């Protein structure tokens, strides 16, 4: 049974020039505004805020917390609604690609599906035999998502019926997930430091970047950029690595004095134009790198002093959101939010690129 009902089967020859030319889309993404200051900080959750995610349009932010809630915020940091129903803490949060549902992965071994307009629980999906650590909505189908748990399983879900469509066993626990732009591949970051790509149609392993974060340093965050060409991982080796989603080859590594992962989760995000990366450190600092130069261009403080557990860069280019182990949620903005850089479009042609869930 397929992991996801649709999506193109990856070619066995991932480096075929002919295939890359045939798959080349024209993708538009907002230029990222490099944040320089904290615009707003709120006490979002009582207890840890484990993760945050912008919806595809960039209009709303969802956060997940140890207080058993998912909270939805507008772009200015005002709470729209609190979503209840989880029996224990919520470890991860995601949106369906149409913005019509919010997904929460929980310590109670379940995934909740909410209507963010009404707060109603649409489905409570069970099937994992351990904590659910990650959930990701399909970028192509509003009725599909994938999840990962401490039971070393990846599961694909049918959101229309609220049931598991298929299950895939992994050799190592996966704590973070992402899906490629066309929905054809699941990228999973594992406790053994490896990055694995799974064919959604066949449910088989398509490629493995073994020991991407050595020696067996757990991958704490996995995210794909809005242009689909790059995947960012953060490991307990305190390194950020960029891997090409077309060739599966690592192409950059980022580090900074003072940057250190604060736990099982790490907040990390790629700018929507894939020119910058941001990651949160153990002391509440958020670091921003320019990928072309592998250089830190921002060290953001003032949001908090506890480990940053989640980061998400708005598909609109600004703001960058983060959340931390104190439950605080921060919005980081640039020096001139009204400038042309926040609204200009960067049009890029990427051979073989794939669209992720936000962009």
C-alpha positions, 0 to 999 in steps of 0.5 A: 500500500502506498504511503500517500495516494498520489505524488510522482514516483522518484526516478532511480536515476536522481541525477538524470539531466533529462529528468531534471529538465522535464520536472523543472517548474517556475517557482515564486517565493517572497524575499526573506527579510532578515530579522534584526529585532524582537517585534513582540513576545507573548506568554503563549503556553504554560510550560514548553512551547515545542513547535510553531508553523505558519500556514501556507499563506503566512496569515496565521501561526500555530504553536504547540505546547506542553499545556495540551493546547495548540494556539493560533495567532494572527500575523501581529501576534494576537491569539485567534483561538486555542485548540483543546482536546489533547490529553497530554502535551503537543509536540508538533504542529502543522497545517493542511495545504488549504489552511482549513485544518490544524494538525497536532502530534501528541504525547498521548500517542495521537494526532488531533485534527482541528477546524481552526475556525470553530475549534472543533476536533474533526478527528482523533487519529490513533495507531502509534504505539508511542509518543507522536513526535512529528506531523506534516501536512501534505503540500499537494493534498489537503486530506493527507498528512504523515507522522512519526513516533517513538515507535519508529514508525512513519504513518500516512493518514487519510484526513477525510476519514481519520484513519491510517492509510499505511505504515512504514517501519524505520531503523531509527526513531524519527523526531522531525519530518518534511515533505518535498514540494511535489509531495513525492518524498518524505524526508525524515531526520533520525536519532542516528544522525541520518537523513532518509527520503521515502517514496510516498507511492511505494512506501520504500526508502528512496535514498539515505544520507547516512550519518549526516550529523556524525557521530550518530548525532540526533537530527533535531529539526528537518525543514524544506525551503519554499522553493523546494531545492534545499533541506535544512537539518540541525543536529546535536553536533550543533551543526546546521547542514543543507542538503540538495533535494534533487541530488541528495548531496550535502552542499553546505554546513553552518556553525557559529560560536555560541550556538548549541542545541537545547534538547530533543527539538531545535527550532530551525527555518529556511527563509522562503527564498532559501537564501538564509537559515535561522536556528534557535540556541540553548540560551534563547538566542536566534542565529541567522546565516546567509547561505551563500557565504556560510556566514552569521548575519544576525544574532537575535536576543531579547526574546527569552533566555531558555532553549528555543524549540521551534522556528518558522519563517513566514512564507510572506518573507517576514516575520520569523517566529520562534517559541521556547521552553518557557512557553514564550512565542516571539515574532522577529522583524526586520528594520524596515517592514514597509520596505520593498524587500518585504514585498518583492518576488524572487522568481527562480527556476529550479531543476527538479525542485519540489514545493513544500507545505508552506510557500 
